[in-house]
Amino acid sequence: MYTLIYIIHVIVCILLIGIILLQLGQMGGLGGIFGGGGIDQVFSSSAGSMFLKKVTLIIAIIFVLTTIALTIFSSRTGLESIVVR
C-alpha cells in the first residue's frame, strides 16, 4: 500500500509542477512554450484560466492527502515486513 501511495504521490507532484507552470501569471507564465502560443489561446480565456485553477486545486488536495497518508504509513513502527524473516 505504501508503494502505491508513493507512486501516486510522485505522479501528482509532476502534474502539479506542470499545471502551475502552464498557468499565466502576471509575468506571462510558461504557457507559450508549446508551439509558439497555440496553447496560450486555449488557456488565455477566463474559462481556460478557471479550468487550470480548478485542476490545480484538485491536484493540490490529492498532494496533501497523499502526503498525510505517507506520513501515517511511515510513522507506524509496529509493522513487520513479511519478506524479512
C-alpha positions in Angstrom: 0.0 0.0 0.0 2.9 2.4 0.8 4.4 1.8 -2.6 1.2 2.5 -4.4 0.6 5.8 -2.5 4.3 6.7 -3.1 3.9 6.2 -6.9 0.7 8.3 -6.9 2.4 11.0 -4.9 5.3 11.2 -7.4 2.9 11.4 -10.3 0.8 14.1 -8.6 4.0 16.1 -7.8 5.0 16.1 -11.5 1.4 17.0 -12.6 1.3 19.8 -10.0 4.5 21.3 -11.3 3.4 21.1 -14.9 0.0 22.7 -14.2 1.4 25.5 -12.2 4.0 26.3 -15.0 1.2 26.3 -17.6 -0.8 29.0 -15.8 -0.5 32.5 -16.9 0.6 34.7 -14.1 1.4 38.4 -14.0 4.6 37.9 -15.8 3.2 35.7 -18.7 4.0 32.2 -17.4 5.4 29.4 -19.4 2.2 28.7 -21.3 3.7 29.8 -24.6 6.5 27.2 -24.5 4.4 24.7 -26.5 4.2 25.7 -30.2 4.7 29.5 -30.0 1.5 30.5 -28.3 -1.1 28.0 -29.5 -1.6 26.7 -26.0 -1.8 30.4 -24.9 -5.0 30.8 -26.9 -6.6 27.8 -25.3 -5.8 28.8 -21.7 -5.9 32.6 -22.1 -9.6 33.0 -21.8 -11.3 33.2 -18.4 -12.8 29.7 -18.9 -9.3 28.3 -19.5 -7.9 30.1 -16.6 -10.7 28.8 -14.3 -10.2 25.3 -15.6 -6.5 25.4 -14.7 -7.3 26.8 -11.3 -9.7 24.0 -10.6 -7.3 21.4 -11.8 -4.6 22.9 -9.7 -6.9 22.8 -6.6 -7.8 19.2 -7.2 -4.2 18.1 -7.7 -3.1 20.1 -4.6 -5.7 18.4 -2.5 -4.6 15.0 -3.7 -1.0 16.0 -3.0 -1.9 16.9 0.6 -3.8 13.7 1.1 -1.0 11.5 -0.2 1.5 13.4 1.9 -0.6 12.8 5.0 -1.1 9.1 4.1 2.7 8.6 3.5 3.4 10.3 6.9 0.9 8.0 8.7 2.3 4.9 7.0 5.9 5.8 7.7 5.3 6.6 11.3 3.9 3.1 12.2 6.7 1.3 13.9 4.9 -1.9 14.9 4.6 -3.1 11.3 6.8 -6.0 10.3 7.8 -7.0 6.8 6.8 -10.4 5.6 9.9 -10.6 3.4 12.4 -10.2 6.2 12.1 -13.3 8.4 
